[in-house]
Amino acid sequence: MTTSSQHEDAQSSPHELQRKLSNRHLQLIAIGGAIGTGLFMGSGKTISLAGPSILIIYMIIGGMFFFLMRALGEILLSNLHYKSFIDMAHDLIGPGAGYYIGWSYWLGWILVGIADLAAIINYLGFWLPPDMTFTPMGQALISAGCVLFVLGINLLTVKLFGEIEFWFALIKILAIIGLIFIGGFMVFTHYQAPGGSIASFSNVWSHGGMFPKGGEGFLAGFQIALFAFVGVELIGTMAAETKDPEKNLPKAVNAIPTRIILFYVLALFIVMSVTPWTEIPADQSPFVSLFLHAGIPVSAIIMNLVVLSSVLSSMNSGVFSTSRMLFGLAKEGQAPTKLAELSARAVPAKGLVFSCAFIMSGAALQYFVPNTIEAFTLASSLCVILFISIWSLIMVCYLRYRKLNPELHTKSTFKMPGGIWMSYIVLAFLLFTLVILSLEPDTLKALIISPLWLVILAVTYHILYKPRMKKLNKKL
């Protein structure tokens, strides 16, 4: 089947997702996915753990993700019938892999949503009175309101989602570029903060060097830094709703290194130049604390609004992607068939409601873990473990694709640099990050309980999915 006819089939069927996301939507959503809650909220704690070596951490992770995304891009463009990771894993590895990657991606984004709720409450503490943000009931009400707001956005149309996410992402980009320029101006004018410190590039290395916490601190910084990259693979869930994917997907993937250097490395380099890393609070966004430290409260308020919009953007993307995963799972018979139904607006409405109901359970989590930073760390740690396994499976899919379809690789106009040997390097890196999680007590807890998810999936796969497939095969 030709590419154009594939597109026409997708457009004409009322039971399929529609290609409504344009190039500008995809580019900005891809950038927005690369600028997540982990960068805005988590980088404060990462800086406290690793010091200036956080810059090296982000460059290493960014480099690995570029190759991972190139591998994903090559596979998706080799077969435009692949709607997402599920189709890809199901076809290249087997139905068990599709089941695992689909439900794990769904749970991963549910955990991102719960972590985002903790972040929203933390940021709202900047404005709201303590009896609203520091009581379990107040936190639960804020959480419920945010989930309902995001659900409302996603229930309308795919194009509206793309439009809102476009503006969310644009706000983040302009804010970070603005911060880089303002911070750079402070450095070049040797701005002196009310606390006495003078803005200078030397602040980055003059407080204990680039590795002030040693090798242990450097390794500890990887966990939350990895959480900042959750969402960079988001364009892989939008393959079925992207116009002209052969042209637009490569553009979005190839821009990843530039984004990492600009939005992570340069932004945090400027932050640590203006505010010595030793004075950046672990429980606060360093982007907000930069302006507070510099004695510019109005700018801090604006940045706090930006950070808040960033978290809502992250939750918005998460709800979007989980509903598409459920749609794909249901199409394969691996989830309730009702979740494969589309609304009149070509939106998987039942999947959206299903996902939001689980994210709403994050409101209940606020009762049991009222410390928002503790709740954020627990949810983000579990999330990172799931995403490490998903990213690893994407690389395994690439290796299987190279083995099973060498002719498609030969014809590909978007080949992954380094090919097979680079795939093994990325897999080794992901295994290395999993080992790192065992070094910190809070992430070790998440690592210990994570096998429970494997047990749940194994049981549901054999009890629910396999019998359903046997019945379908008998009918055929």
C-alpha positions in Angstrom: 0.0 0.0 0.0 1.3 3.4 -0.9 2.0 6.1 1.7 -0.8 8.4 0.3 -3.4 5.6 0.4 -2.3 4.7 4.0 -3.0 8.3 4.9 -6.4 8.3 3.1 -7.5 5.1 4.9 -6.7 6.7 8.2 -8.5 9.8 7.3 -11.6 8.2 5.9 -12.3 5.6 8.7 -14.5 6.9 11.5 -13.0 4.3 13.8 -9.4 5.4 13.4 -7.4 8.3 14.9 -7.3 11.3 12.5 -4.2 13.1 11.3 -5.0 16.5 12.7 -1.6 17.5 14.2 0.4 19.9 11.9 4.1 20.4 11.7 4.1 23.4 14.1 2.0 21.3 16.6 4.4 18.4 16.4 7.6 20.5 16.7 6.3 22.4 19.7 4.8 19.3 21.4 8.2 17.6 20.9 10.0 20.6 22.5 7.4 20.7 25.3 8.0 17.0 25.9 11.7 17.7 26.3 11.0 20.5 28.8 9.1 18.6 31.6 8.3 18.9 35.3 11.6 17.3 36.1 13.6 20.2 34.6 11.5 22.9 36.4 10.9 21.2 39.7 13.3 18.3 39.9 16.5 20.1 38.9 16.6 21.9 42.3 17.1 18.5 44.0 19.4 17.3 41.3 21.7 20.3 41.7 21.7 19.7 45.5 22.8 16.1 44.9 25.3 16.5 42.0 26.3 20.2 42.0 27.5 21.6 38.6 28.1 18.1 37.3 24.3 18.1 36.5 25.4 19.8 33.2 27.4 16.7 32.3 24.6 14.5 33.3 22.2 16.2 31.0 24.6 16.1 28.1 25.1 12.3 28.5 21.4 11.6 28.8 20.6 13.9 26.0 23.1 12.2 23.7 21.7 8.8 24.5 18.1 10.0 23.9 19.0 11.4 20.5 20.0 7.9 19.3 17.0 6.3 21.0 14.7 8.7 19.2 16.5 8.2 15.9 15.9 4.4 16.3 12.2 5.0 17.1 11.9 7.4 14.2 13.4 4.9 11.7 11.0 2.1 12.8 7.8 4.3 12.8 8.6 5.6 9.3 9.4 2.1 8.0 5.7 1.2 8.5 3.1 4.0 8.7 0.5 1.4 9.9 2.3 1.6 13.3 0.1 3.9 15.4 2.4 3.8 18.4 4.9 1.7 20.4 2.2 -1.0 21.0 1.9 -1.9 17.3 5.6 -1.7 16.9 6.4 -4.0 19.9 3.6 -6.4 19.1 4.8 -6.8 15.5 8.6 -7.0 16.1 8.8 -8.8 19.5 5.4 -10.4 20.2 2.0 -9.8 21.8 3.5 -10.0 25.3 5.8 -7.1 24.6 3.0 -5.0 23.1 0.9 -5.8 26.3 3.8 -4.8 28.6 4.9 -1.7 26.7 1.3 -0.4 26.3 0.2 -0.8 29.9 3.6 0.2 31.4 3.5 3.4 29.3 0.0 4.0 30.5 1.0 3.6 34.2 4.2 5.6 33.7 2.2 8.6 32.5 -0.4 8.1 35.3 2.6 8.4 37.8 3.8 11.5 35.9 0.3 12.9 36.4 0.5 12.2 40.1 3.9 13.7 40.4 2.6 16.7 38.5 -0.2 17.1 41.0 2.4 17.2 43.8 4.4 19.8 41.8 1.3 22.0 41.2 0.5 22.1 44.9 4.1 23.0 45.7 4.0 25.9 43.2 0.6 27.1 44.3 2.1 27.5 47.8 3.8 30.6 46.3 0.4 32.3 46.3 -2.3 30.4 48.2 -2.6 30.5 52.0 -1.1 27.6 54.0 -4.6 26.3 54.9 -5.2 25.6 51.2 -1.9 24.0 50.1 -0.7 22.4 53.3 -3.9 20.5 54.4 -4.9 17.1 52.9 -8.4 18.4 51.9 -7.0 21.5 50.3 -4.4 19.5 48.3 -7.1 17.0 47.2 -9.4 19.7 46.0 -6.6 21.4 44.0 -5.7 18.0 42.5 -9.2 17.2 41.5 -9.7 20.6 39.8 -6.5 20.3 37.8 -7.5 16.8 36.5 -11.0 17.9 35.5 -9.5 20.9 33.7 -7.1 18.7 31.7 -9.8 16.2 30.9 -12.0 18.9 29.6 -9.3 20.1 27.2 -8.7 16.6 25.8 -12.4 15.7 25.4 -12.8 18.3 22.7 -10.7 17.7 19.5 -7.2 16.5 18.7 -6.5 19.8 16.9 -7.5 21.8 20.0 -5.2 19.7 22.1 -2.4 20.4 19.7 -3.2 24.1 19.7 -3.3 24.4 23.5 -0.1 22.3 23.9 1.5 24.5 21.2 0.9 27.6 23.4 1.9 25.8 26.6 5.2 24.8 24.9 5.7 28.3 23.5 5.4 29.8 26.9 8.0 27.4 28.3 10.4 28.1 25.4 10.1 31.9 25.6 10.5 31.8 29.4 13.7 29.8 29.3 15.1 32.0 26.5 14.2 35.1 28.5 15.8 33.6 31.6 19.0 32.9 29.6 19.1 36.5 28.4 18.3 38.1 31.8 20.7 35.8 33.6 23.4 36.5 31.0 22.9 40.2 31.5 23.3 39.8 35.2 26.6 37.9 34.7 28.0 40.5 32.3 27.0 43.4 34.5 28.4 41.6 37.7 25.0 41.9 39.4 25.2 41.7 43.2 22.3 40.0 44.9 20.9 41.3 48.2 22.6 38.3 49.9 26.0 39.5 48.7 26.9 37.0 46.0 28.0 38.4 42.6 26.8 36.9 39.4 29.7 35.3 37.5 30.4 32.3 35.4 33.0 31.2 37.9 30.2 30.5 40.4 29.6 27.3 38.5 33.1 25.8 39.4 34.4 27.9 42.3 32.3 26.1 45.0 34.0 22.8 45.1 34.7 22.3 41.3 32.5 20.5 38.8 32.2 17.4 41.0 31.8 18.8 44.5 29.9 15.8 45.7 32.3 13.3 44.2 31.4 10.3 42.0 28.6 9.3 44.4 26.8 12.6 44.0 27.3 12.5 40.2 25.6 9.1 40.0 22.8 10.2 42.4 21.9 13.0 40.1 20.9 10.7 37.2 17.5 9.6 38.7 15.7 13.0 38.8 17.6 14.1 35.6 16.1 11.1 33.8 12.6 12.0 35.0 13.2 15.4 33.3 13.4 13.5 30.0 10.2 11.5 30.4 8.0 12.7 27.5 10.8 13.1 24.9 9.4 10.0 23.3 5.9 11.5 23.2 6.0 12.0 19.4 6.1 8.2 19.1 2.5 8.1 20.4 1.4 10.8 17.9 2.4 8.9 14.7 -1.2 8.2 13.8 -2.3 11.8 14.3 0.5 13.6 12.5 0.2 15.1 9.0 3.0 14.2 6.6 5.0 12.1 9.2 7.8 11.3 6.7 8.7 15.0 6.7 7.7 16.2 10.2 8.9 13.3 12.4 12.6 13.6 11.3 12.5 17.3 11.9 11.2 16.9 15.5 13.8 14.1 16.2 16.8 15.9 14.7 16.2 19.0 16.8 16.6 17.1 20.1 20.4 17.8 20.6 19.8 21.6 20.1 16.9 21.5 22.6 19.0 19.7 25.2 21.9 22.1 24.9 19.7 25.2 25.0 16.9 24.3 27.5 18.9 22.1 29.9 22.6 22.8 29.8 22.7 26.5 28.9 19.7 27.4 31.1 21.1 25.6 34.2 24.6 27.0 33.5 23.1 30.5 33.7 21.1 29.7 36.8 24.2 28.4 38.6 26.2 31.4 37.4 23.7 33.9 38.9 22.9 31.9 42.0 25.8 29.8 43.4 24.6 26.1 43.4 25.1 25.9 47.1 22.4 28.5 47.6 19.8 26.9 45.4 17.0 25.2 47.6 16.5 21.6 46.8 12.7 21.9 47.3 12.2 24.8 45.0 12.4 25.4 41.2 15.9 26.9 40.6 14.3 29.1 37.8 12.1 30.8 40.4 14.8 30.9 43.1 17.1 32.7 40.7 14.9 35.8 40.5 14.1 35.6 44.3 17.8 35.4 45.0 18.4 38.3 42.7 15.7 40.4 44.6 13.3 40.6 41.6 10.0 39.3 43.0 7.9 40.3 40.0 10.0 38.2 37.7 9.8 35.3 40.2 6.0 35.5 40.1 6.1 35.4 36.3 8.4 32.5 36.3 6.3 30.7 38.9 3.3 31.1 36.5 5.4 29.7 33.7 6.5 26.7 35.8 2.9 26.1 36.7 1.8 26.1 33.0 4.7 23.7 32.3 3.3 21.2 34.8 -0.2 21.5 33.4 1.3 21.0 30.0 3.0 17.8 31.2 -0.2 16.5 32.6 -2.1 17.5 29.4 0.4 15.5 27.3 0.2 12.6 29.7 -3.5 12.3 29.6 -3.4 12.6 25.7 -0.7 9.8 25.4 -2.3 7.4 27.9 -5.7 7.6 26.1 -3.9 6.7 22.8 -2.1 3.8 24.5 -5.4 2.5 25.8 -7.0 2.9 22.3 -4.1 0.8 20.8 -4.3 -1.9 23.5 -8.1 -2.2 23.0 -7.6 -2.5 19.2 -5.3 -5.5 19.9 -7.8 -7.0 22.3 -5.4 -6.3 25.3 -7.8 -3.8 27.0 -11.6 -3.5 27.4 -13.1 -3.1 23.9 -15.0 0.0 25.0 -11.7 1.9 25.2 -11.3 1.4 21.4 -14.4 3.5 20.7 -14.0 7.1 19.4 -16.3 10.0 20.1 -17.9 12.0 17.3 -14.9 14.3 17.5 -12.5 11.3 16.8 -11.2 11.4 20.4 -10.9 8.2 22.6 -13.2 9.8 25.2 -13.6 6.6 27.4 -9.8 6.1 27.5 -9.4 9.8 28.6 -12.0 9.3 31.4 -10.4 6.0 32.5 -6.9 7.6 32.7 -8.1 10.7 34.5 -9.9 8.5 37.1 -6.6 6.9 38.0 -4.7 10.3 38.0 -7.5 11.5 40.4 -6.2 8.8 42.8 -3.2 11.1 43.1 -5.5 13.4 45.0 -6.0 10.5 47.5 -2.2 10.1 47.7 -2.0 13.6 49.1 -3.8 12.3 52.2 -1.1 9.7 52.8 1.9 11.6 51.7 1.2 15.3 52.5 4.9 16.2 52.0 4.8 17.2 48.3 8.5 16.7 47.6 8.3 13.2 49.1 5.2 12.4 47.0 7.0 13.8 43.9 10.1 11.7 44.5 8.2 8.5 45.1 6.0 8.9 42.0 8.9 10.1 39.8 11.2 7.2 40.9 8.5 4.5 40.1 7.9 6.4 36.8 11.6 6.4 35.8 11.9 2.6 36.4 8.9 2.0 34.1 10.2 4.3 31.4 13.7 2.7 31.6 12.1 -0.6 30.7 10.0 1.1 27.9 13.0 2.8 26.4 14.9 -0.5 26.6 12.1 -2.3 24.7 12.2 0.4 22.0 15.9 -0.4 21.4 15.1 -4.1 21.4 12.4 -3.4 18.8 15.1 -1.6 16.7 17.4 -4.6 16.9 14.5 -7.0 15.9 13.6 -4.6 13.0 17.2 -4.7 11.7 17.2 -8.5 11.9 13.7 -9.1 10.5 13.5 -6.3 7.9 17.0 -5.6 6.5 15.4 -4.4 3.2 13.4 -1.7 5.0 16.5 -0.4 6.7 18.3 -0.3 3.3 15.5 1.7 1.8 15.2 4.0 4.9 15.9 7.7 4.4 16.1 8.3 8.1 18.6 5.7 9.4 19.8 5.7 13.0 23.4 6.7 13.2 25.6 3.9 14.6 22.9 1.3 13.9 23.2 -1.9 15.8 26.4 -1.2 17.9 24.9 2.1 19.0 21.7 0.3 20.1 23.8 -1.9 22.5 25.5 1.2 23.9 22.1 2.8 24.6 20.9 -0.4 26.2 24.0 -0.6 28.4 23.5 3.0 29.5 19.8 2.3 30.4 20.9 -0.8 32.5 23.6 1.4 34.1 20.8 3.9 35.2 18.8 1.1 36.7 21.8 0.1 38.8 22.2 3.7 39.9 18.6 3.7 41.3 19.7 1.1 43.9 22.3 3.6 45.4 19.8 6.0 46.9 17.4 5.0 49.8 14.3 6.7 48.3 14.8 5.3 44.8 15.7 1.9 46.2 12.3 1.6 47.7 10.7 2.2 44.3 13.1 -0.3 42.7 12.1 -3.0 45.3 8.4 -2.7 44.8 8.5 -2.3 41.0 8.6 -6.1 40.3 5.0 -6.2 41.6 3.9 -4.5 38.4 5.5 -7.4 36.4 3.5 -9.9 38.5 0.3 -8.0 37.9 0.9 -7.8 34.1 1.9 -11.5 33.9 -1.3 -12.6 35.7 -3.7 -10.3 33.7 -2.0 -11.3 30.4 -2.5 -15.0 31.1 -6.0 -14.8 32.7 -7.6 -12.0 30.6 -5.8 -11.6 27.3 -4.7 -15.1 26.2 -8.3 -16.6 26.6 -9.7 -13.7 24.6 -7.2 -14.3 21.8 -8.1 -18.0 21.8 -11.8 -17.2 21.4 -11.1 -14.8 18.5 -8.8 -17.3 16.7 -11.5 -20.0 17.0 -14.1 -17.6 15.4 -11.6 -17.0 12.5 
